[in-house]
Amino acid sequence: MTKIWVALLAVLCAASLALSLFWMVRPGRTAPQETSSAAPYLLKDHGGRLAVFAPGADEPLQVYDIYTHLLPEQDVAALQKGIPVESEERLDRLLEDFGA
């Protein structure tokens, strides 16, 4: 009887693992960066300095005296791609993190 319960438990664990993996890689799943294209702000590098852009704008709304080459590599890479920002509160927190 114990062997049956152990086998049943093993099958249940395997099914749970398979379902979890499928859920993580299912088609149609988008990364968080892709879903935030409607964000009202975009934090980017502009001429080597930190700047806030409106989505799709060529000119920044504000440029800060924070030189991006002094930031960690990961931050520089993210700023070169552009960091979507959903709200003014989040923008304020990011700017504080960057030293503005």
C-alpha positions as CSV (number, residue, x, y, z in Angstrom):
1,M,0.0,0.0,0.0
2,T,2.9,2.4,0.8
3,K,4.4,1.9,-2.7
4,I,1.1,3.0,-4.2
5,W,1.0,6.2,-2.2
6,V,4.7,6.9,-3.0
7,A,4.0,6.3,-6.7
8,L,0.9,8.5,-6.6
9,L,2.8,11.3,-4.9
10,A,5.6,11.1,-7.5
11,V,3.1,11.3,-10.3
12,L,1.4,14.3,-8.7
13,C,4.8,16.0,-8.2
14,A,5.8,15.4,-11.8
15,A,2.4,16.7,-13.1
16,S,2.7,19.8,-10.9
17,L,6.3,20.5,-12.2
18,A,5.2,20.0,-15.8
19,L,2.2,22.4,-15.3
20,S,4.4,25.0,-13.7
21,L,7.0,24.8,-16.5
22,F,4.3,25.1,-19.1
23,W,2.8,28.1,-17.3
24,M,6.2,29.9,-17.3
25,V,6.9,29.3,-21.0
26,R,3.4,29.3,-22.4
27,P,2.9,31.1,-25.7
28,G,1.6,34.6,-25.5
29,R,3.5,35.4,-22.3
30,T,5.2,38.8,-22.5
31,A,8.0,40.1,-20.4
32,P,7.2,43.0,-18.0
33,Q,9.2,45.5,-20.1
34,E,7.0,44.7,-23.2
35,T,3.7,45.3,-21.4
36,S,4.7,48.7,-20.1
37,S,4.8,50.4,-23.6
38,A,2.0,52.7,-22.5
39,A,4.1,54.1,-19.6
40,P,3.9,57.9,-19.5
41,Y,7.7,58.3,-19.0
42,L,10.8,56.7,-20.4
43,L,14.1,57.1,-18.5
44,K,17.0,57.1,-21.0
45,D,20.6,58.1,-21.7
46,H,20.7,61.4,-23.6
47,G,24.2,62.6,-24.6
48,G,25.8,60.8,-21.7
49,R,23.3,62.2,-19.2
50,L,20.2,60.9,-17.5
51,A,17.0,62.1,-19.2
52,V,13.2,61.7,-19.0
53,F,11.3,61.3,-22.3
54,A,7.7,61.0,-23.2
55,P,7.2,57.7,-25.2
56,G,8.1,58.2,-28.8
57,A,9.5,61.7,-28.3
58,D,12.9,62.6,-29.8
59,E,13.6,65.4,-27.3
60,P,13.7,64.9,-23.5
61,L,11.2,66.4,-21.1
62,Q,14.1,66.9,-18.5
63,V,17.8,66.3,-18.6
64,Y,19.7,65.7,-15.3
65,D,23.3,66.4,-14.3
66,I,23.8,62.6,-13.8
67,Y,26.5,61.3,-16.1
68,T,25.5,57.8,-17.1
69,H,29.1,56.6,-17.7
70,L,29.6,56.8,-13.9
71,L,26.7,54.4,-13.2
72,P,27.0,50.6,-13.0
73,E,27.1,48.7,-16.3
74,Q,23.7,47.2,-15.8
75,D,22.1,50.6,-15.3
76,V,23.9,52.0,-18.3
77,A,22.6,49.1,-20.5
78,A,19.1,49.5,-19.2
79,L,19.2,53.3,-19.8
80,Q,20.5,52.8,-23.3
81,K,17.4,50.7,-24.1
82,G,15.1,52.9,-22.1
83,I,13.4,52.2,-18.8
84,P,9.6,52.6,-19.0
85,V,8.2,54.3,-15.9
86,E,4.5,53.9,-15.0
87,S,4.0,56.8,-12.6
88,E,5.5,60.0,-11.3
89,E,6.0,58.3,-7.9
90,R,8.1,55.5,-9.6
91,L,9.9,58.2,-11.6
92,D,10.8,60.0,-8.4
93,R,12.1,56.8,-6.8
94,L,14.2,55.9,-9.8
95,L,15.7,59.4,-10.0
96,E,16.6,59.3,-6.3
97,D,18.2,55.9,-6.9
98,F,20.3,57.4,-9.7
99,G,21.2,60.3,-7.5
100,A,19.0,63.1,-8.9
